[in-house]
């Protein structure tokens, strides 16, 4: 709710005009009459009470009335000031003259002078209690119109409480005055009373309470009033925004998300800011894939700008969702658009996750050329090369040593070792790289050790079988005979004879 002082002054002035005229009428001074000494019943009662004008002062006051009625307020006030200088004026005369002066100054928009004279009218002591009450409320309203919000509100509040006249007009004015004074605690009870008595209730009634509850931090009451407003004005998106903010600030983030999701699905969210908020909500609630789909959809619809930052955001969301294939073209576009080393590194990492080591190395190389962490880059390149080789068959012991060394798996292992060696010694990754070098080198050596072990195992077994054949010569007419199924051992016969110190039997 905006505080409009000009609007308030107009309202206050209309009220004061009616009340002040009524006050003057009650005192027997009707503007536009020909004399203050009229032979009416009111004048006769006033005379009895000593409330009457002398001839000299009465003449000037009558002339001032005529001038004031014709809008000649300056001339009227001059005559009234002359009347005030007459010696021997009674309290009634002085109160009446001051009241008229206040009225005419008010008509000239000289509120300070009007206030001073109205107060003098009360202080002069010539007014009845009802007249004082009538003028008191005028003074309070004038003070508010004159920007004296706190003092005016206090006087009007005291008058209302004293007289019991809880008129909706005064209730609204008190509420407005305290709001203008930034005293929201004082304004609240009057605003709530004004709201309750309003029939029908208009948007301004709801907006005022919403404004006060918000500024007083009364989130519970504000939530209630905003909910009621949404029912009345469901098309007002500002209310929905307020509602979601209240939910979020009140620790009810999940409900706020559900409201925003409902608005998005219903087509109520169209601005880029609102659409990005939905993307953030989905991401925050650990739904990166859904967030990525919405962002991609809205970028394609041109409702969210397709720039480097948004492309990076989209690629990050796909990567968080482990949708690396979906992320790859976005990451490449983001890297080309942004020209950032990290964007190329992110693209390289996604390629690494897809097992495309060649392209990954190219992307990481661009990232390193732009200053990206060389240790991290070479670690990922090397790891990719090693993992790529895991799909290949390990070298067979049926191969020659040269064939094993040139096998795809050993070549990729060696390429991985070379990449691990490029991790700088100053990098945090250096220690891990050294361990990887040892591990992969040991794996390559293990292939050779295994083949050597297998070869030795076969030879040792054949030596045993040949020992048995040697001992069985006496049963085979002195001949060295291997069983048919052991003939594969014959290539080891020379080594066996040499090991046993025997002469060749061939």
Secondary structure by P-SEA (a helix, b strand, c coil): ccccaaaaaaaaaaaaaaaaaaaaaaacccccccccccccaaaaaaaaacccccaaaaaaaaaaaaaaaacaaaaaaaaaaaaaacccccaaaaaaaaaaaaaaaaaacaaaaaaaaaaaaaacccccaaaaaaaaaaaaaaaaaaccaaaaaaaaaaaaaaaccccaaaaaaaaaaaaaacccccaaaaaaaaaaacccccaaaaaaaaaaaaaacaaaaaaaaaaaaaaaccccaaaaaaaaaaaaaacaaaaaaaaaaaaaaacccccaaaaaaaaaaaaaacaaaaaaaaaaaaaaaccccccaaaaaaaaaaaaaacccccaaaaaaaaaaaaccaaaaaaaaaaaaaacaaaaaaaaaaaaaaacccaaaaaaaaaaaaaaaacccccccccccaaaaaacaaaaaaaaaaaaaaaccccccaaaaaaaaaaaaaaaaaaaaaaaaaaaaaaaaaaaaaaaaaaaacccccccccccccccccccaaaaaaaaacccccc
